[in-house]
Amino acid sequence: MAHTYEEVRKIAQELSEDERIRLANSLWESVEVEEGDATDAEIDAAWADEVERRVAEFEAGTAVTYSADEVIAQLRSIVGK
């Protein structure tokens, strides 16, 4: 008999954190990659390019930056606390 999503979810929640992480990784790896989807290497390369771009912007003084106080105030206004 096949198990329902809810049954599997409840059983999985009883696993240790390490086992849940291993299970999540195993399930993620079992998902087929569609043609045209980026590979892990392509995603890593895109993030590396983005980091380089942001660092260059910051070093050139052209990046828009916010203080921690501004960020926290903005988050509080969104969350309503």
N, C-alpha and C positions, 0 to 999 in steps of 0.2 A: 504494500500500500504506500502510495506517495504521501509525503508529509506536506502540510500547508506551510506557507510562509510564517504564519504566527507560531506554529508549533516549533519550527526550526529556530526562530528568533528567541523564543523562551528558553529553549535548550542551550542555545549559544550564550545567552546571558549568564548562564550558570558556570561557564568556563572562566578560567583565570584570565587576567588582563593579557598576559603573554599569549595564551591560547587563542583569545579573541582576535588579537592582532595577526597572529599566524593564519587564522581562518579567514579574516578579511583580506589579507594579501593573497591567499590561495584563491578565494572567490574572484577577486579583481583580476588575477592572472588568467582565470578561466573564461573571461569575457572576450569574445572575438573582436579583433580590431577590424573596423570597416575599412574598405579601400578608401584612400584619401585621408584617413586619420593620421595625425602626426605620431611619429615614433617617440619613445622616451628620449632618445638622443636628440631628435629635432626639438623637442620641448625644452630639454636642458640647454641646447644651443640658443634657443630664443630667449630664455631667461638670462643667460650669460650676456647676450647682446643688450637686453633691457637694463641689466645692472650696470654695464659699461656706459650706456647712454645716460643713465641717471647720475652716475658718479661724475661723468664729464660735465653734465649740466651743473651739478653742485659745485665742482671745482672752478667752473667758469663764472660762477655767481649768477647764473641765469635761472636756476631752479627756484620754484616757489616753495618756501618752507614755512612751517608752522611750529610754534613752541608747544611743549607738552601741555601747558595750561590751556592753550587754544584748542588743542585736540580734545582734551578732557571735557572742556566746556561744551564743545560741539556734540560730543557723544552724550553728555548729560541732557542736552536740549532735545536730542533725538529720542533717547530712552525715557525722558520725562522724570528724571530723578533730581 
